[in-house]
Amino acid sequence: QVQLVESGGGLVQAGGSLRLSCAASGRTFAGNTMGWFRQAPGKEREFVATINWSGSSTSYADSVKGRFTISRDNAKNTVYLQMNSLKPEDTAVYYCNAIRNGVPPRPLYTYWGQGTQVTVSS
């Protein structure tokens, strides 16, 4: 069974930081590249960052490069997103998912968790 539980969102001023967490079931997490996506109001869901199983390879959307860092703890079946220098345009609901092979990064599962809301005030 696919399980994805995101947490850590909140309201922060521009320039601030947040750390998101995503706890996944073992079946969802084991051996998979994992990633973060986000969806702003009125917009389609978009890719944010990915990390491979070993953590040796990461990728980022151009809009977050240099500000966001993805990491994972395989012992805890958890993937993280450290977000620094936040901007109002980062406001969105953030989701995690396993990643399907290919470019651009796409979710492996059609199931999505509830997401976690990030709101950045100017």
N, C-alpha and C positions, 0 to 999 in steps of 0.2 A: 504494500500500500504506500502510495506517495504521500509524504507528510512534509510540509514546509511551514515553519512558524517564524515570521519576521518580528523583530522588536528593536527598540532603541530610538525610534523617531521622536520628534517633538518640535517645539517652537524655539527658534534661535535667531539672533540678530545677524545681519550680514557680517561676514568676517569670522563668524563663530565656527564651532566644530561639533560634530556628532559622530557617534560610532554605532552603526547598525549591526545587528546579529541575525543570523538565520540558522535555526536548528532544523535539521533534516532527519528523516528516518534513515536507517542504515542502508536500506535498499535504494533509496533516492540518492544517497551521498557517495557510497562506496565506488571507487574507481572512476567517478565522473568528474569532468570539468564542471565547475559551478560558476554561476554568474549572478549579477544584479541587473535588474531592469527598473525603469521608473515610468510612471504615467502621470502627466500633469493634466489638470482639468481641460477638457475639450481637445486633448491631443492623444495620439496613439502611443501605446507603450513602446519605449525605446531601450536599447541596450546601453548599459553603463560600464560594466567591467566583467572580466572573466578571470578565472584562475584554474590551472590544470591540477590534476590529482596530487602531484608531488609538491605543488606550490612553486615550481621552478620557472613557470611561464605565466605571465599576466598580460592582459590587454585592456585598453580603456577607450571609451569614446573621446573624441577630440575635446569635447566640451568640459571634461572633468580631468584630463591629463594634468599631472603636476599638483592636483588638489586632493584627489581621492586615492586611497590605497586599499586594495582588496587583499585579504589573507584568509587562511583557513586553519582549523585545528581538526585533523582527521580523527584523533582520539575522541573528540567530542561531537563529531558529525556536525560541525558548525562552520559557517563561513561568515566573515566580517567585512564591513565596509567602513573604513575611517574616512570621514569627510571633513576636510579643512577648508578654510577660506570660502565658506559657503556664500552663495549669491542668491538673490531672490528668484532667479530663473532655475534654481535647483529645487524649488518647491514642487513636490510631487508625492505620490504614493510609491514607495519603493518595494520591490518584490525580488525574491531570489528564485532560482530554478537551476536544474542541471542544464548543461549546454549540449546541443546537437552539433556534430561535426559540420563544418562549413563556414562560409563567409557570406554575409555578416553573421555574427553569433545569433543563434535562434534557440528558443527554449526546447528542451527535450520532451518535457511533459506538457500536456494541455491543461493539467491541473495547476492552479495558482493558490497560494496561501492568501491570507487576508491582507497582507502588506502592512507597511508601517508608514504613517504620514510624517513627512518632513515639511515644515513650513519655515521659510526664511524671510524675515521682515527687513525692510530697507531702512 
